Each structure stands twice: as structure tokens, then as C-alpha cells.
């Protein structure tokens, strides 16, 4: 296969134009496969953030976007959808080159998912109550939902365009303006998205893009011209953002880390569970917050489960993420691989049983690869069972009773996702209801794109998708009105 060409951008997107940055500082994009530079963009400064926020504020207060009808905004976003679909393969290849997601998965979670997110929001907004009349014994009110204002959207590197869509689509539909801050590992796709939205007819200043490192991210989320912050990333960074935003009581939504549990009950179809956990535990090289990295199995079934699970992993090719047959590619960075390796070492040191993996795959000396790693007999309180690893590392935890399984599943600071496997649907629904998490998949069934997603505990604040996802980008206002006006509005 050909080496990925180097992509260089010398400008940043502010006020509808590609403008020169304030400094000569650069962000180098390094291939996780070749360990070589494959791209370069300006590294944004505080001055660049000031300009981007000012452009977003001007577009909000003096531009046409908030005054447009919903239909007009929808038309532009539908055109963006068409352009995204036309260039979907280009985007999939770009993200694979940036962060190592296997190309067959990139075509899905990195491209199809953003389109489905857009479609879901377009469907939801059709019936969203931007204006409603409420009557009571004390009077009548027109309740309006208007744009929250200028949104700082800070997105991660693992599913960058999906996360961008989750933030900017509801923001744009409600009439907000946005400053998008992509992760330094994956800034190239943000340029791609900005170009398509501009081509689709988005007015100047409605979307601005400032690639930057974390110091400038802190400056952005604390900027007095920003009304709301939407962030996806680690729980540690989320706490820091919450601290900054608390100073001005700035609105925030955050999707943070996860250490999700799959509860396999004794009557479960093991083959079904193993099949669901193929992607449910290893998608995107293990770099998804909602992956089921704790698998809770009845102690009497642990050996049989591990045999089936191990056999399934044997059929998952590891290698070049550009190859259509690859299912596990490299991790995003040397730092991320070192982090995973440190957790593997802690698992061994604390007495967990290494079932497979634990090292670097032979024959792949270049690239930030790590073998799919499975531990058995894991203590629920151990380091690897309690901490988010963000790599292809899974802990299998045996349990004796259903109550113990529920207790183990809830024994976590995180609460983003979860799964239950059983042939007894009523039992499965009951157990799902007892899990302290934002989403639960019953027998491998996903919740789709119209249901709210988000976490509890250390896994986040607020929700994305569905009407709840739009709620996060509006401010409510109640206007007292006469009965005659109320009648005329209904």
C-alpha cells in the first residue's frame, strides 16, 4: 500500500475565511501506523481563540443564522449531508490515517455514524417544542426555547467527526454559533468538516475551527464570550473544565470516561454474547468509552466463556488499518500504548490471570500496536477492573449470584454504558434497570440514534441525541400572555 500523503494546512477557519494564525506554532499529526508525520496544522493561540469567539459572537448577534427559519437552517445541513456522503470514503481514509481506526470500522463509526446522528437530529427537530403555550390557574405563558449562544465544542481524537456531529448539529439547528476545538491528534478531519459546511452555505462566523493543545483549550472553555461548553474526553479533563466553567456558571455538557460491564447471566446464549462483544469490547482498537471492558460471567461458566471468547479473538486480524480485513489496528499514540502496557503490568502484578496477549504482536515492530489482551479471574477491586484503559484490554470477572453481579457492575466510579445477556427478557429488563449507567444494551441490541446517551457518576453531565440532546443547546424563557393571545397561538 502507498504511504499516506502529507496534508498541510497553514490557516485556521475564522469568520467564514481561512485566515493566518497569530503565531508560527504548529501541531504535527503523526501516523500511528508508520510513526511518521503525515500532517501539520497551525497551533492556535489565545489571540486566535479571541478572534474565533468574536466571530461567533458577531454571527450570533448580527448575522443571519439565528434569524433564519428552522427550514432554512435544515436546508443547509441537508446540503452538508449530501457533501459528506459524496466524500465519505475520503473522510474514512483520512481518519484511519490520523488515528489508526481499521478502515472498515472507519467507514461506519467515523462516517456513517455522523450521518445517522445528523439524520436523527433532523427528525427530532421536526417536532421539537421551540414554542409552546402553557395554561394554569395563575395565568398563561408562551414558553420559548432559543439558542443558548456561543458554543465551545471540544472534541476527542477517537471518534472525532461523530463527536463533532453530536455537538455542532444540535447547536446549529437551534441557532447557536460554534467554536470547534479538535484534538491535536486528529485536527485534519475538522478542516474537512469545516470545508464541507462552508460549501453547503453556512454563513460566516457560525462555525470557527481552532486546533490547539490543552492550555489553549482551557482558555477557550473559560472565555467570557462563550455561553456553553460541550466536551467529550477523560473524566480528569472533565473535572478541570467543570472547575473552570463554575467560575462563571457557564453551561456544560460532558461525555466522559467509562468502564462498562457486560453482565452475562447463567441462562445467556454464550455464542450471542461473544459475537456481540467482538465489536462491543474491541471496536476502534479498544478506544471507545462505552466498550464493555468488564465482562461478568457466572463462575461455573468462566472456563467455557473464555474458550469461546478466545476463539473469537483468534479470528480478528491485527495489522495495517488501511487493509479491509484488519479488525485491530494500532493505538493512537506511543503514549496511549505505554498507558495500556502499564495497566497490563499492574494486572499481572495484582494476580489476575493472563489468558492471552499482554505484549506487542510479532511482525509488527513499527506502529503503536498492542495485542488483544484478556485477563481472567479478575478481582473487581483491582486496578485493571476499576480504571479506564482505552486499549484492547478486557477483564473477565467471575461471580456467584445475580445480586453479586449487579453489585460488581455498579462497583465503579463510571456509569456510561453496560450490557445484559440472558434468554429471559423480563429478567434482563429487571437487571438492566438496576445497573447505574446511562445506557444498557440487552442481548447486544444498540439503543440507536434517537435515544439520549450519556453517563452518570464520573461518566458525564447531560445527554446527547434525542430531544434531550437539543435541550442542551437552548435557553428557556416564559412570557406571560393574555388568554386571547394564548388562544391565538394554539
RODO-2510 file (C-alpha; in nm, 4 decimals, decimal comma):
residues 490
     n   res          X          Y          Z
     1     x     0,0000     0,0000     0,0000
     2     x     0,1109     0,3553    -0,0706
     3     x     0,2360     0,5762     0,2096
     4     x    -0,0284     0,8221     0,3287
     5     x     0,0427     1,1634     0,1687
     6     x     0,1297     1,4530     0,3974
     7     x    -0,1539     1,7017     0,4476
     8     x    -0,0542     2,0539     0,5476
     9     x    -0,2804     2,3436     0,6421
    10     x    -0,1395     2,6895     0,7024
    11     x    -0,4611     2,8684     0,8015
    12     x    -0,7395     2,8413     1,0555
    13     x    -1,1106     2,8834     0,9884
    14     x    -1,2498     3,2009     1,1452
    15     x    -1,5408     3,4163     1,0356
    16     x    -1,6032     3,2121     0,7222
    17     x    -1,2478     3,2572     0,5903
    18     x    -0,9216     3,0675     0,6061
    19     x    -0,7042     3,3169     0,7914
    20     x    -0,3437     3,3295     0,9058
    21     x    -0,2849     3,2207     1,2666
    22     x    -0,1386     3,4585     1,5200
    23     x     0,1793     3,2537     1,5712
    24     x     0,4013     3,0147     1,3768
    25     x     0,3500     2,7298     1,6234
    26     x     0,2457     2,4018     1,4597
    27     x     0,0725     2,0777     1,5527
    28     x     0,2260     1,7701     1,3915
    29     x    -0,0076     1,4827     1,3077
    30     x     0,1785     1,1540     1,3468
    31     x     0,0693     0,8272     1,1860
    32     x     0,0071     0,5542     1,4453
    33     x     0,0976     0,3021     1,1745
    34     x     0,4206     0,4499     1,0373
    35     x     0,5208     0,6670     1,3367
    36     x     0,5941     0,9439     1,0850
    37     x     0,4458     1,2904     1,0397
    38     x     0,1533     1,2780     0,7965
    39     x     0,0095     1,6218     0,8543
    40     x     0,0556     1,9623     1,0054
    41     x    -0,1763     2,2445     1,1107
    42     x    -0,1325     2,5729     1,2980
    43     x    -0,1395     2,5508     1,6751
    44     x    -0,3973     2,8023     1,7880
    45     x    -0,3150     3,0727     2,0409
    46     x    -0,5170     3,2816     2,2846
    47     x    -0,5332     3,5524     2,0192
    48     x    -0,6786     3,3030     1,7713
    49     x    -0,9398     3,1978     2,0271
    50     x    -1,0287     3,5630     2,0866
    51     x    -1,0825     3,6129     1,7132
    52     x    -1,2864     3,2934     1,6789
    53     x    -1,5111     3,3758     1,9742
    54     x    -1,5573     3,7319     1,8461
    55     x    -1,6565     3,5972     1,5035
    56     x    -1,9025     3,3542     1,6615
    57     x    -2,0472     3,6300     1,8798
    58     x    -2,0881     3,8626     1,5814
    59     x    -2,2591     3,5862     1,3809
    60     x    -2,4917     3,5237     1,6747
    61     x    -2,5865     3,8852     1,7400
    62     x    -2,5614     4,0454     1,3958
    63     x    -2,5533     3,7599     1,1460
    64     x    -2,8393     3,5908     0,9617
    65     x    -2,8121     3,2461     1,1224
    66     x    -3,0231     3,2844     1,4399
    67     x    -3,2844     3,4848     1,2469
    68     x    -3,3210     3,2188     0,9788
    69     x    -3,6228     2,9926     0,9905
    70     x    -3,5677     2,6366     1,1041
    71     x    -3,6409     2,5202     0,7493
    72     x    -3,3616     2,7404     0,6153
    73     x    -3,1110     2,6019     0,8644
    74     x    -3,2248     2,2470     0,7899
    75     x    -3,1749     2,3035     0,4160
    76     x    -2,8101     2,3964     0,4692
    77     x    -2,7487     2,0956     0,6923
    78     x    -2,9116     1,8641     0,4387
    79     x    -2,6741     2,0005     0,1763
    80     x    -2,3871     1,9314     0,4170
    81     x    -2,5164     1,5745     0,4465
    82     x    -2,5062     1,5340     0,0688
    83     x    -2,1479     1,6583     0,0545
    84     x    -2,0450     1,4341     0,3426
    85     x    -2,1956     1,1340     0,1689
    86     x    -2,0232     1,2193    -0,1593
    87     x    -1,6828     1,2322     0,0087
    88     x    -1,7379     0,9644     0,2707
    89     x    -1,4544     0,7377     0,1577
    90     x    -1,2091     1,0266     0,1618
    91     x    -1,3081     1,1105     0,5185
    92     x    -1,2875     0,7471     0,6321
    93     x    -0,9365     0,7134     0,4901
    94     x    -0,8329     1,0429     0,6487
    95     x    -0,9410     0,9404     0,9988
    96     x    -0,7820     0,5971     0,9626
    97     x    -0,4541     0,7667     0,8735
    98     x    -0,4874     1,0080     1,1672
    99     x    -0,5696     0,7688     1,4495
   100     x    -0,5486     0,4087     1,3289
   101     x    -0,9124     0,3001     1,3256
   102     x    -0,9475    -0,0029     1,0914
   103     x    -1,0870     0,1242     0,7630
   104     x    -1,3963    -0,0969     0,7634
   105     x    -1,4829     0,0440     1,1054
   106     x    -1,3941     0,3986     0,9972
   107     x    -1,6473     0,3768     0,7167
   108     x    -1,9067     0,3004     0,9819
   109     x    -1,8366     0,4739     1,3131
   110     x    -1,6335     0,7607     1,1667
   111     x    -1,8583     0,8414     0,8675
   112     x    -2,1928     0,6577     0,8711
   113     x    -2,2476     0,7380     1,2391
   114     x    -2,2123     1,1153     1,1890
   115     x    -2,4633     1,0949     0,9044
   116     x    -2,7042     0,8954     1,1221
   117     x    -2,6575     1,1470     1,4039
   118     x    -2,7416     1,4268     1,1616
   119     x    -3,0460     1,2382     1,0328
   120     x    -3,1654     1,1701     1,3875
   121     x    -3,1412     1,5345     1,4870
   122     x    -3,3181     1,6409     1,1676
   123     x    -3,6000     1,4018     1,2559
   124     x    -3,6129     1,5101     1,6200
   125     x    -3,6167     1,8816     1,5436
   126     x    -3,9340     1,8452     1,3335
   127     x    -4,1420     1,8071     1,6499
   128     x    -3,9188     1,9891     1,8980
   129     x    -4,1229     2,2431     2,1032
   130     x    -3,9385     2,5676     2,0299
   131     x    -4,2653     2,7474     2,1229
   132     x    -4,5477     2,6145     2,3397
   133     x    -4,8387     2,7582     2,5370
   134     x    -4,8994     2,6583     2,8964
   135     x    -5,2082     2,7473     3,0958
   136     x    -5,2683     2,7399     3,4678
   137     x    -5,4999     2,8927     3,7263
   138     x    -5,2486     3,1722     3,7729
   139     x    -5,2117     3,2721     3,4102
   140     x    -5,0913     3,1738     3,0658
   141     x    -4,7385     3,1636     2,9281
   142     x    -4,5679     3,1326     2,5953
   143     x    -4,2649     2,9133     2,6646
   144     x    -3,9864     2,9639     2,4135
   145     x    -3,6614     2,7791     2,3581
   146     x    -3,3930     2,9929     2,1963
   147     x    -3,0226     2,9412     2,1219
   148     x    -2,8004     2,9199     2,4276
   149     x    -2,5431     3,1338     2,2462
   150     x    -2,1796     3,0786     2,1515
   151     x    -2,0808     2,7143     2,2000
   152     x    -1,7270     2,5885     2,2562
   153     x    -1,7212     2,2328     2,1200
   154     x    -1,4147     2,0406     2,2365
   155     x    -1,3924     1,7031     2,0661
   156     x    -1,1715     1,3956     2,1202
   157     x    -0,9480     1,2008     1,8842
   158     x    -1,1129     0,8574     1,8942
   159     x    -1,4356     0,9280     1,7008
   160     x    -1,3771     1,2912     1,6075
   161     x    -1,6445     1,3509     1,3447
   162     x    -1,9142     1,1566     1,5304
   163     x    -1,8442     1,3665     1,8371
   164     x    -1,8316     1,6838     1,6293
   165     x    -2,1740     1,5970     1,4861
   166     x    -2,3189     1,5270     1,8315
   167     x    -2,2218     1,8790     1,9360
   168     x    -2,2463     2,1088     1,6369
   169     x    -2,5629     1,9689     1,4738
   170     x    -2,7975     2,0481     1,7660
   171     x    -2,6113     2,3743     1,8215
   172     x    -2,6623     2,4795     1,4601
   173     x    -3,0243     2,3656     1,4449
   174     x    -3,1109     2,5801     1,7461
   175     x    -2,9395     2,8881     1,6018
   176     x    -2,6199     2,8793     1,8079
   177     x    -2,2757     2,9605     1,6737
   178     x    -1,9726     2,7421     1,7415
   179     x    -1,6004     2,7454     1,8064
   180     x    -1,4771     2,3916     1,7368
   181     x    -1,1553     2,2785     1,9051
   182     x    -1,0376     1,9436     1,7636
   183     x    -0,7939     1,7158     1,9432
   184     x    -0,4291     1,7733     1,8467
   185     x    -0,4005     1,4081     1,7375
   186     x    -0,6810     1,4463     1,4797
   187     x    -0,7198     1,8043     1,3550
   188     x    -0,7297     1,7216     0,9834
   189     x    -1,0884     1,5945     0,9872
   190     x    -1,2070     1,9208     1,1474
   191     x    -1,0700     2,1096     0,8462
   192     x    -1,2536     1,8635     0,6232
   193     x    -1,5850     1,9212     0,8036
   194     x    -1,5430     2,2995     0,8075
   195     x    -1,4812     2,2992     0,4335
   196     x    -1,7962     2,0984     0,3653
   197     x    -2,0136     2,3179     0,5869
   198     x    -1,8796     2,6292     0,4189
   199     x    -1,9525     2,4769     0,0791
   200     x    -2,3033     2,3881     0,1998
   201     x    -2,3734     2,7562     0,2617
   202     x    -2,3174     2,8030     0,6341
   203     x    -2,2921     3,1805     0,6942
   204     x    -1,9599     3,3331     0,8050
   205     x    -1,8753     3,3002     1,1722
   206     x    -2,1334     3,0345     1,2508
   207     x    -1,8584     2,7708     1,2690
   208     x    -1,4985     2,8518     1,3569
   209     x    -1,2161     2,5997     1,3972
   210     x    -0,9129     2,6475     1,6222
   211     x    -0,6809     2,3464     1,6575
   212     x    -0,4832     2,3733     1,9803
   213     x    -0,3231     2,1971     2,2741
   214     x    -0,4814     2,1704     2,6175
   215     x    -0,3563     2,5035     2,7523
   216     x    -0,5480     2,6884     2,4816
   217     x    -0,8468     2,4596     2,5359
   218     x    -0,8599     2,5841     2,8940
   219     x    -0,8515     2,9405     2,7680
   220     x    -1,1391     2,8667     2,5288
   221     x    -1,3707     2,6986     2,7804
   222     x    -1,3136     2,9825     3,0259
   223     x    -1,3574     3,2587     2,7688
   224     x    -1,6140     3,5192     2,8789
   225     x    -1,7566     3,5243     2,5260
   226     x    -1,8521     3,1556     2,5423
   227     x    -2,2005     3,0724     2,6723
   228     x    -2,1794     2,6934     2,6741
   229     x    -1,9146     2,4228     2,6620
   230     x    -1,9726     2,0793     2,5086
   231     x    -1,6853     1,8430     2,5843
   232     x    -1,6012     1,4789     2,5306
   233     x    -1,2884     1,3287     2,6812
   234     x    -1,1406     1,1963     3,0018
   235     x    -1,3049     1,2356     3,3398
   236     x    -0,9952     1,4135     3,4721
   237     x    -1,0160     1,6768     3,1999
   238     x    -1,3909     1,6987     3,2515
   239     x    -1,3396     1,7848     3,6166
   240     x    -1,0956     2,0589     3,5182
   241     x    -1,3429     2,2024     3,2661
   242     x    -1,6211     2,1921     3,5246
   243     x    -1,3965     2,3813     3,7652
   244     x    -1,3230     2,6500     3,5054
   245     x    -1,6854     2,6844     3,3943
   246     x    -1,8098     2,7016     3,7513
   247     x    -1,6442     3,0414     3,7916
   248     x    -1,8979     3,1988     3,5542
   249     x    -2,1702     2,9329     3,5984
   250     x    -2,1233     2,8521     3,2301
   251     x    -2,3496     2,5820     3,0836
   252     x    -2,1735     2,2497     3,0253
   253     x    -2,2448     1,9071     2,8852
   254     x    -1,9779     1,6407     2,9081
   255     x    -1,9439     1,2814     2,7918
   256     x    -1,6549     1,1364     2,9853
   257     x    -1,4872     0,8049     3,0588
   258     x    -1,6318     0,4613     3,1067
   259     x    -1,5568     0,1187     3,2485
   260     x    -1,8683    -0,0558     3,1286
   261     x    -1,9754    -0,4005     3,2413
   262     x    -2,1362    -0,6761     3,0378
   263     x    -2,3387    -0,8970     3,2724
   264     x    -2,3720    -1,2466     3,1285
   265     x    -2,6408    -1,4343     3,3215
   266     x    -2,6287    -1,8134     3,3548
   267     x    -2,9086    -1,8660     3,1016
   268     x    -2,7457    -1,6455     2,8370
   269     x    -2,6693    -1,7569     2,4845
   270     x    -2,2887    -1,7564     2,5114
   271     x    -2,2374    -1,7565     2,1355
   272     x    -2,4600    -1,4494     2,1043
   273     x    -2,2734    -1,2733     2,3854
   274     x    -1,9331    -1,3494     2,2365
   275     x    -2,0464    -1,2312     1,8939
   276     x    -2,1794    -0,9041     2,0375
   277     x    -1,8589    -0,8448     2,2326
   278     x    -1,6439    -0,8753     1,9206
   279     x    -1,7047    -0,5078     1,8498
   280     x    -1,8611    -0,4423     2,1882
   281     x    -1,5221    -0,4832     2,3558
   282     x    -1,2672    -0,4230     2,0791
   283     x    -1,4140    -0,1668     1,8372
   284     x    -1,1706     0,1074     1,7323
   285     x    -0,8805    -0,0864     1,8844
   286     x    -1,0422    -0,0656     2,2282
   287     x    -1,0552     0,3139     2,2180
   288     x    -1,4252     0,3836     2,2815
   289     x    -1,5600     0,4931     2,6234
   290     x    -1,8706     0,2737     2,6039
   291     x    -1,6891    -0,0538     2,5315
   292     x    -1,7632    -0,3449     2,7609
   293     x    -1,4216    -0,3933     2,9179
   294     x    -1,5504    -0,5715     3,2293
   295     x    -1,7220    -0,8988     3,1435
   296     x    -1,9073    -1,0532     3,4363
   297     x    -1,9574    -1,4286     3,3982
   298     x    -2,1048    -1,6927     3,6321
   299     x    -1,8064    -1,8661     3,7927
   300     x    -1,9244    -2,2051     3,6670
   301     x    -1,9274    -2,0742     3,3081
   302     x    -1,5990    -1,8819     3,3135
   303     x    -1,3916    -2,1573     3,1507
   304     x    -1,6441    -2,2164     2,8717
   305     x    -1,6865    -1,8446     2,8114
   306     x    -1,3120    -1,7818     2,7946
   307     x    -1,2710    -2,0663     2,5474
   308     x    -1,5345    -1,9175     2,3144
   309     x    -1,4136    -1,5604     2,3676
   310     x    -1,0542    -1,6595     2,2982
   311     x    -1,1542    -1,8448     1,9816
   312     x    -1,3405    -1,5362     1,8602
   313     x    -1,0369    -1,3128     1,9127
   314     x    -0,8280    -1,5610     1,7114
   315     x    -1,0397    -1,4658     1,4087
   316     x    -0,9719    -1,0894     1,4452
   317     x    -0,6775    -0,9933     1,2207
   318     x    -0,4305    -0,7406     1,3632
   319     x    -0,2394    -0,5159     1,1266
   320     x    -0,2454    -0,2300     0,8802
   321     x    -0,5667    -0,0352     0,9487
   322     x    -0,5946     0,0512     0,5788
   323     x    -0,6485    -0,3162     0,4959
   324     x    -1,0156    -0,4148     0,4667
   325     x    -0,9509    -0,7387     0,6581
   326     x    -0,7945    -0,5730     0,9636
   327     x    -1,0074    -0,5649     1,2782
   328     x    -0,7494    -0,4367     1,5260
   329     x    -0,5059    -0,1637     1,4322
   330     x    -0,2536     0,0442     1,6260
   331     x    -0,3354     0,2677     1,9198
   332     x    -0,3414     0,6407     1,8530
   333     x    -0,0023     0,7237     2,0052
   334     x     0,3050     0,5856     2,1757
   335     x     0,1765     0,7419     2,4966
   336     x    -0,1539     0,5582     2,4686
   337     x     0,0218     0,2261     2,4105
   338     x     0,2503     0,2850     2,7097
   339     x    -0,0571     0,3581     2,9215
   340     x    -0,2182     0,0286     2,8187
   341     x     0,1041    -0,1623     2,8793
   342     x     0,1339    -0,0139     3,2282
   343     x    -0,2167    -0,1345     3,3103
   344     x    -0,1353    -0,4809     3,1770
   345     x     0,1688    -0,4887     3,4054
   346     x    -0,0484    -0,3900     3,7012
   347     x    -0,2926    -0,6683     3,6173
   348     x    -0,0133    -0,9232     3,6290
   349     x     0,1322    -0,7743     3,9469
   350     x    -0,2048    -0,7858     4,1242
   351     x    -0,2629    -1,1525     4,0436
   352     x    -0,5047    -1,1521     3,7509
   353     x    -0,4715    -1,4499     3,5187
   354     x    -0,3384    -1,3578     3,1733
   355     x    -0,5496    -1,5567     2,9282
   356     x    -0,3987    -1,4143     2,6113
   357     x    -0,1987    -1,1216     2,4751
   358     x    -0,0190    -0,8813     2,7019
   359     x     0,2511    -0,7801     2,4577
   360     x     0,3195    -0,6377     2,1160
   361     x     0,2167    -0,8545     1,8203
   362     x     0,5076    -1,0260     1,6443
   363     x     0,5876    -0,8989     1,2970
   364     x     0,4512    -0,5516     1,3692
   365     x     0,7583    -0,3818     1,5092
   366     x     0,6604    -0,0451     1,3633
   367     x     0,3358     0,1160     1,4659
   368     x     0,1800     0,1506     1,8110
   369     x     0,0266    -0,1964     1,8220
   370     x    -0,0684    -0,3993     2,1246
   371     x    -0,2113    -0,7499     2,1307
   372     x    -0,5754    -0,8002     2,2274
   373     x    -0,5370    -0,8854     2,5933
   374     x    -0,7744    -1,0820     2,8152
   375     x    -0,7426    -1,1341     3,1893
   376     x    -0,9437    -1,3974     3,3769
   377     x    -1,0280    -1,4345     3,7430
   378     x    -1,0026    -1,0587     3,7870
   379     x    -1,0653    -0,9073     4,1304
   380     x    -1,3471    -0,6494     4,0923
   381     x    -1,1470    -0,4018     4,3033
   382     x    -0,8207    -0,4425     4,1118
   383     x    -0,6588    -0,1625     3,9148
   384     x    -0,7498    -0,3049     3,5743
   385     x    -1,1122    -0,3567     3,6803
   386     x    -1,1529    -0,0052     3,8156
   387     x    -0,9649     0,2124     3,5671
   388     x    -1,0368     0,3033     3,2073
   389     x    -0,7506     0,1639     2,9987
   390     x    -0,8552     0,2747     2,6491
   391     x    -0,6965    -0,0113     2,4621
   392     x    -0,7832    -0,3718     2,3664
   393     x    -0,7688    -0,4991     2,7241
   394     x    -1,0620    -0,6876     2,8803
   395     x    -1,1175    -0,8123     3,2354
   396     x    -1,3317    -1,1229     3,2865
   397     x    -1,4748    -1,1253     3,6386
   398     x    -1,6455    -1,4372     3,7804
   399     x    -1,9455    -1,4079     4,0133
   400     x    -2,1655    -1,6434     4,2145
   401     x    -2,5115    -1,4835     4,2256
   402     x    -2,7162    -1,2324     4,0291
   403     x    -2,7079    -0,9879     4,3193
   404     x    -2,3300    -1,0124     4,3293
   405     x    -2,3110    -0,9481     3,9547
   406     x    -2,5203    -0,6327     3,9891
   407     x    -2,3072    -0,5186     4,2823
   408     x    -1,9851    -0,5736     4,0859
   409     x    -2,1234    -0,3947     3,7805
   410     x    -2,2148    -0,0936     3,9951
   411     x    -1,8832    -0,1019     4,1813
   412     x    -1,7302     0,1639     3,9585
   413     x    -1,6801     0,5379     3,9540
   414     x    -1,8075     0,5278     3,5964
   415     x    -2,1557     0,4785     3,4553
   416     x    -2,1603     0,5324     3,0804
   417     x    -2,2815     0,2056     2,9314
   418     x    -2,3496    -0,1570     3,0107
   419     x    -2,4916    -0,4793     2,8737
   420     x    -2,7017    -0,7720     2,9919
   421     x    -2,7184    -1,1106     2,8206
   422     x    -2,9988    -1,3543     2,9041
   423     x    -3,2668    -1,5607     2,7330
   424     x    -3,5200    -1,4369     2,9908
   425     x    -3,6200    -1,0935     2,8619
   426     x    -3,8172    -0,9979     3,1735
   427     x    -3,5187    -1,0832     3,3904
   428     x    -3,2877    -0,8953     3,1578
   429     x    -3,5023    -0,5830     3,1745
   430     x    -3,5065    -0,6023     3,5530
   431     x    -3,1280    -0,6364     3,5773
   432     x    -3,0794    -0,3580     3,3221
   433     x    -3,2932    -0,1323     3,5388
   434     x    -3,0665    -0,1962     3,8368
   435     x    -2,7433    -0,1011     3,6600
   436     x    -2,6260     0,2508     3,7459
   437     x    -2,5391     0,3622     3,3973
   438     x    -2,6717     0,5877     3,1224
   439     x    -2,7278     0,3166     2,8608
   440     x    -2,7750    -0,0606     2,8728
   441     x    -2,7764    -0,2953     2,5732
   442     x    -2,9931    -0,6041     2,6157
   443     x    -2,8579    -0,9056     2,4256
   444     x    -2,6403    -0,6848     2,2077
   445     x    -2,9162    -0,4507     2,0909
   446     x    -2,7984    -0,0911     2,0468
   447     x    -3,0159     0,1998     2,1602
   448     x    -2,9936     0,3753     1,8229
   449     x    -2,9664     0,7458     1,7462
   450     x    -3,2982     0,8831     1,8735
   451     x    -3,2489     0,7836     2,2378
   452     x    -3,0468     1,0023     2,4751
   453     x    -2,6941     0,8873     2,5556
   454     x    -2,4672     0,9999     2,8336
   455     x    -2,3302     0,8961     3,1657
   456     x    -2,3764     0,9094     3,5396
   457     x    -2,1128     0,9456     3,8114
   458     x    -1,7683     1,0136     3,6567
   459     x    -1,9028     0,9441     3,3071
   460     x    -2,0526     1,2825     3,2392
   461     x    -2,3128     1,5527     3,2717
   462     x    -2,6112     1,5898     3,0389
   463     x    -2,7205     1,3912     2,7363
   464     x    -2,6710     1,3852     2,3599
   465     x    -2,9221     1,2756     2,0939
   466     x    -3,2994     1,2843     2,1046
   467     x    -3,4883     1,5923     2,2235
   468     x    -3,2709     1,5789     2,5353
   469     x    -2,9701     1,6460     2,3133
   470     x    -3,1363     1,9568     2,1727
   471     x    -3,2364     2,0710     2,5231
   472     x    -2,8678     2,1190     2,5996
   473     x    -2,8384     2,3971     2,3398
   474     x    -3,1400     2,6107     2,4256
   475     x    -3,2399     2,8544     2,6972
   476     x    -3,5984     2,8569     2,8208
   477     x    -3,7996     3,1762     2,8517
   478     x    -4,1546     3,2132     2,9852
   479     x    -4,3591     3,5091     2,8595
   480     x    -4,6824     3,5861     3,0434
   481     x    -4,9654     3,6414     2,7934
   482     x    -5,3393     3,7032     2,7913
   483     x    -5,5950     3,4311     2,7291
   484     x    -5,6695     3,5876     2,3902
   485     x    -5,3073     3,5659     2,2820
   486     x    -5,2829     3,2116     2,4182
   487     x    -5,5895     3,1148     2,2154
   488     x    -5,4413     3,2675     1,9006
   489     x    -5,1166     3,0745     1,9434
   490     x    -5,2803     2,7338     1,9777
***
